[in-house]
Amino acid sequence: ARDLRDDELTTLIECLYERLNGRPGVRRMRAELAAGGHRVSHKRVWRLMKTAGLEGRHPKAWKRTTVAGERPVPAPDLVGRDFTAAEANTKWCGDITYVRTWNGWAYLATVIDLHSRMVVGWAVADHMRTELVTDALDMAIARRRPPGKVIFHSDRGTQYTSADFDKYCTKNN
């Protein structure tokens, strides 16, 4: 009876696999079977798919996006994994993210106040140069007008380890 049920399920899995063009994996296939009223364990679905020679789509390998420049400016970690601040405008952090648009990639740099977790500065551009980061910091400085020095934490990407960024930070405290 089990072999007969396996044959029925395999036929159903093959039909679903053809219908779902994205090469579904075990989890998606199990969900499709459950939606059709077939309660099957994920191990059974895996075994039947493997026997039938069906493979799900594998995600692309992780790609490193933070790349240090040729001669990065050394900067100590003043935050020390403590992403909290007792007062506003004493610790900020920033990063760059990118979004695919109809016209290509858009790059977004943000500055976040670690006290309130509020975005205090941002900039969008079609490039990832240091000016993108400094424009976001310019907005944060103009909006918040910090009274003293501010610790700014970021990753070790080229925009944040460049000589231009070092000069900017020194000039603006």
Phi, psi and chi 1 to 4 in degrees:
 res  aa     phi    psi   chi1   chi2   chi3   chi4
   1 ALA       -  -38.8      -      -      -      -
   2 ARG   -65.7  -42.6 -178.2  175.9  171.6   84.4
   3 ASP   -62.9  -38.5  -71.5  -17.8      -      -
   4 LEU   -64.9  -43.7 -173.5   59.5      -      -
   5 ARG   -64.3  -40.1  179.1   72.2  176.4  140.2
   6 ASP   -60.7  -40.6  -80.8   -5.6      -      -
   7 ASP   -63.6  -42.7  -69.8  -18.1      -      -
   8 GLU   -62.4  -46.2  -68.5  171.6    2.2      -
   9 LEU   -64.8  -39.1  -74.9  171.9      -      -
  10 THR   -62.6  -42.8  -59.7      -      -      -
  11 THR   -61.9  -44.0  -56.9      -      -      -
  12 LEU   -64.1  -42.8 -175.8   57.2      -      -
  13 ILE   -62.3  -41.9  -73.7  171.8      -      -
  14 GLU   -64.2  -38.6  -72.6  171.2  -19.3      -
  15 CYS   -66.1  -44.4  -70.2      -      -      -
  16 LEU   -64.0  -39.0  -71.8  171.0      -      -
  17 TYR   -60.8  -42.3 -169.8   86.0      -      -
  18 GLU   -68.1  -38.5  -72.1  -60.0  -41.7      -
  19 ARG   -69.8  -35.8 -169.5 -176.8   61.0  145.4
  20 LEU   -91.2   97.3  -59.3  167.7      -      -
  21 ASN   -63.0  -19.3  -62.9  -15.2      -      -
  22 GLY   -81.8   16.9      -      -      -      -
  23 ARG    51.2   74.0  -67.2 -170.7   14.6 -143.6
  24 PRO   -66.6  148.2   27.9  -35.5      -      -
  25 GLY   -90.3 -169.5      -      -      -      -
  26 VAL   -62.9  -44.5  172.6      -      -      -
  27 ARG   -63.8  -45.1  -73.0 -177.4  -70.6 -167.7
  28 ARG   -65.9  -40.6  173.8   88.9 -171.2  -86.8
  29 MET   -64.7  -41.0 -173.7   60.8   70.3      -
  30 ARG   -63.6  -39.9 -175.9  170.4  176.6 -129.4
  31 ALA   -64.7  -40.2      -      -      -      -
  32 GLU   -64.9  -41.3  -71.3  -69.6  -33.7      -
  33 LEU   -64.1  -42.6  -71.0  169.1      -      -
  34 ALA   -63.6  -37.9      -      -      -      -
  35 ALA   -64.1  -28.4      -      -      -      -
  36 GLY   -88.7    4.2      -      -      -      -
  37 GLY    90.7   14.1      -      -      -      -
  38 HIS  -107.1  108.9  -56.2  -81.3      -      -
  39 ARG   -87.8  111.7  -69.1 -171.3   54.7 -176.1
  40 VAL  -135.7  140.7 -174.3      -      -      -
  41 SER   -72.8  156.3   75.0      -      -      -
  42 HIS   -66.0  -30.8   70.5  -79.3      -      -
  43 LYS   -66.6  -37.1  -70.9 -177.8 -179.8 -179.3
  44 ARG   -69.2  -42.2 -169.7  174.1 -166.9 -176.5
  45 VAL   -61.6  -43.5  173.0      -      -      -
  46 TRP   -59.6  -46.2  177.0   83.0      -      -
  47 ARG   -63.3  -44.7  178.8  175.8   52.9   82.5
  48 LEU   -67.7  -40.0  -65.7  173.9      -      -
  49 MET   -65.3  -40.1  -74.8 -178.8   68.6      -
  50 LYS   -65.7  -43.1 -176.2  173.4 -178.9  175.1
  51 THR   -62.7  -36.9  -57.0      -      -      -
  52 ALA   -81.2   -5.4      -      -      -      -
  53 GLY    76.2   26.9      -      -      -      -
  54 LEU  -100.5  129.8  -56.3  175.0      -      -
  55 GLU  -121.5  142.1  -72.1 -174.6    3.6      -
  56 GLY   -79.7  166.4      -      -      -      -
  57 ARG   -71.7  135.5  179.0 -177.6   58.0 -136.2
  58 HIS   -98.7  134.6  -64.1  -76.2      -      -
  59 PRO   -65.2  154.6   18.9  -26.0      -      -
  60 LYS   -63.3  153.0  -68.7 -178.7 -179.8  176.4
  61 ALA   -64.0  150.6      -      -      -      -
  62 TRP   -63.4  135.3  178.0   77.5      -      -
  63 LYS  -112.5  129.4 -176.5  178.2  178.0 -176.3
  64 ARG   -74.7  126.2 -166.6  177.4  100.3  179.9
  65 THR  -111.2  -17.7   56.4      -      -      -
  66 THR   -91.7  109.6  -58.4      -      -      -
  67 VAL  -122.2  125.2 -179.7      -      -      -
  68 ALA   -75.1  152.0      -      -      -      -
  69 GLY   -74.9 -174.9      -      -      -      -
  70 GLU   -68.4  -42.9  -68.7  178.3   20.4      -
  71 ARG  -128.4   77.0  -68.4 -175.3  -54.1  -84.3
  72 PRO   -66.7  141.4   21.3  -27.6      -      -
  73 VAL   -77.8  126.1  174.5      -      -      -
  74 PRO   -68.3  138.3   22.6  -28.8      -      -
  75 ALA  -141.6  126.7      -      -      -      -
  76 PRO   -72.6  155.8   26.4  -33.3      -      -
  77 ASP   -85.0   96.2 -178.6    7.3      -      -
  78 LEU   -81.8  -15.3  -58.9  175.0      -      -
  79 VAL   -85.4  -36.3  171.8      -      -      -
  80 GLY    60.1   41.6      -      -      -      -
  81 ARG    64.4   13.2  -52.3  -68.7  -55.1  160.3
  82 ASP  -102.3   93.6  178.0   20.0      -      -
  83 PHE   -92.8   46.3  -65.6  101.7      -      -
  84 THR  -129.6  160.6   60.3      -      -      -
  85 ALA  -143.1  136.0      -      -      -      -
  86 ALA   -71.8  -30.8      -      -      -      -
  87 GLU  -130.7  156.8  -63.2  176.9   32.0      -
  88 ALA   -69.8  151.6      -      -      -      -
  89 ASN    61.6   32.7  -58.3  -39.7      -      -
  90 THR  -114.6  -32.0   56.5      -      -      -
  91 LYS  -135.5  125.2  -74.8 -173.3 -166.0  175.9
  92 TRP  -122.8  155.9  -68.7  -12.7      -      -
  93 CYS  -136.1  159.7   70.5      -      -      -
  94 GLY  -150.3  161.2      -      -      -      -
  95 ASP  -159.8  169.7 -159.3    2.4      -      -
  96 ILE  -119.0  136.3  -60.3  173.2      -      -
  97 THR  -128.3  165.1 -169.9      -      -      -
  98 TYR  -134.8  148.0   43.4   96.2      -      -
  99 VAL  -131.9  132.7 -179.1      -      -      -
 100 ARG   -77.8  129.4 -175.5 -173.7  -64.8  -91.6
 101 THR  -120.2  176.6   67.9      -      -      -
 102 TRP   -62.6  -27.3  -66.5  108.9      -      -
 103 ASN  -102.0   14.9  -62.4  -34.8      -      -
 104 GLY   116.1 -156.6      -      -      -      -
 105 TRP   -88.6  141.2  -70.2   99.9      -      -
 106 ALA  -115.8  132.5      -      -      -      -
 107 TYR  -108.3  132.0  -60.1   94.4      -      -
 108 LEU  -121.6  121.5  169.4   67.6      -      -
 109 ALA  -105.5  134.7      -      -      -      -
 110 THR  -124.4  154.3   57.2      -      -      -
 111 VAL  -127.4  124.9  178.4      -      -      -
 112 ILE  -118.6  132.9  -61.9  171.6      -      -
 113 ASP   -79.8  121.9 -172.0  -27.3      -      -
 114 LEU   -72.8  -12.6  -68.2  177.0      -      -
 115 HIS   -75.6  -50.7  174.6   72.0      -      -
 116 SER  -101.4  -10.6   62.9      -      -      -
 117 ARG    62.7   23.6  -57.6  -80.3 -168.0 -129.9
 118 MET   -95.2  141.8 -169.0  169.4  134.1      -
 119 VAL   -74.6  116.4  174.8      -      -      -
 120 VAL  -104.2  -11.3  -65.1      -      -      -
 121 GLY  -159.1  147.3      -      -      -      -
 122 TRP  -156.6  159.6   55.6  -87.9      -      -
 123 ALA  -152.0  144.9      -      -      -      -
 124 VAL  -123.9  138.8  178.5      -      -      -
 125 ALA  -154.8  173.7      -      -      -      -
 126 ASP   -97.7   18.5   61.3   -8.5      -      -
 127 HIS  -143.0  167.4   60.9   79.9      -      -
 128 MET  -118.5   38.2  -83.9 -159.0  -31.6      -
 129 ARG   -81.5  172.4  -65.4 -171.8  -67.1  -89.7
 130 THR   -59.4  -32.0  -56.9      -      -      -
 131 GLU   -59.2  -30.6  -60.0   93.1   62.6      -
 132 LEU   -61.1  -45.2  174.7   65.5      -      -
 133 VAL   -70.0  -42.7  176.1      -      -      -
 134 THR   -68.8  -31.4   56.1      -      -      -
 135 ASP   -64.7  -40.1  -71.9  -11.7      -      -
 136 ALA   -65.0  -40.6      -      -      -      -
 137 LEU   -68.3  -36.4  -80.3  165.8      -      -
 138 ASP   -58.7  -43.0  -76.2  -19.9      -      -
 139 MET   -64.0  -42.9  177.2 -171.3  -84.9      -
 140 ALA   -63.4  -43.1      -      -      -      -
 141 ILE   -65.5  -42.6  -68.4  167.8      -      -
 142 ALA   -66.0  -38.7      -      -      -      -
 143 ARG   -76.6  -39.0  -70.2  179.2   68.2 -159.9
 144 ARG   -98.7  -25.8  -74.7  -57.8 -171.4   85.7
 145 ARG    43.2   66.5  -58.2 -167.0 -170.8  -74.7
 146 PRO   -62.1  134.9   16.6  -23.4      -      -
 147 PRO   -72.2  -28.5   24.4  -31.1      -      -
 148 GLY  -132.1 -155.7      -      -      -      -
 149 LYS   -72.4  147.9  -70.2 -170.4  174.0 -166.6
 150 VAL  -123.3  133.4  176.8      -      -      -
 151 ILE   -83.4  127.2  -65.8  172.8      -      -
 152 PHE  -115.0  120.9 -178.9   75.0      -      -
 153 HIS  -107.5  138.6 -177.1   80.8      -      -
 154 SER  -152.5  178.4   67.1      -      -      -
 155 ASP   -77.4 -171.5   61.6   15.7      -      -
 156 ARG  -103.9   33.1  -59.1  -73.8  -62.3  153.5
 157 GLY   -69.8  163.8      -      -      -      -
 158 THR   -60.2  -32.2   55.8      -      -      -
 159 GLN   -65.2  -35.2  -60.1   82.9    2.4      -
 160 TYR   -91.6  -10.7  -61.7  106.9      -      -
 161 THR  -113.8   11.3   58.2      -      -      -
 162 SER   -79.1  159.6   67.9      -      -      -
 163 ALA   -64.9  -36.5      -      -      -      -
 164 ASP   -62.3  -40.8  -69.6  -19.0      -      -
 165 PHE   -68.4  -37.6 -173.4   71.7      -      -
 166 ASP   -61.2  -44.6 -175.8   46.1      -      -
 167 LYS   -63.2  -42.4  -70.4  175.6 -167.2  168.7
 168 TYR   -59.9  -47.3  177.5   88.6      -      -
 169 CYS   -64.5  -41.2  -71.4      -      -      -
 170 THR   -62.6  -43.5  -57.3      -      -      -
 171 LYS   -65.1  -36.0  177.5 -178.1  141.2 -160.5
 172 ASN  -103.4   12.1  -70.1  -71.8      -      -
 173 ASN    61.4      -  -72.1  -37.0      -      -
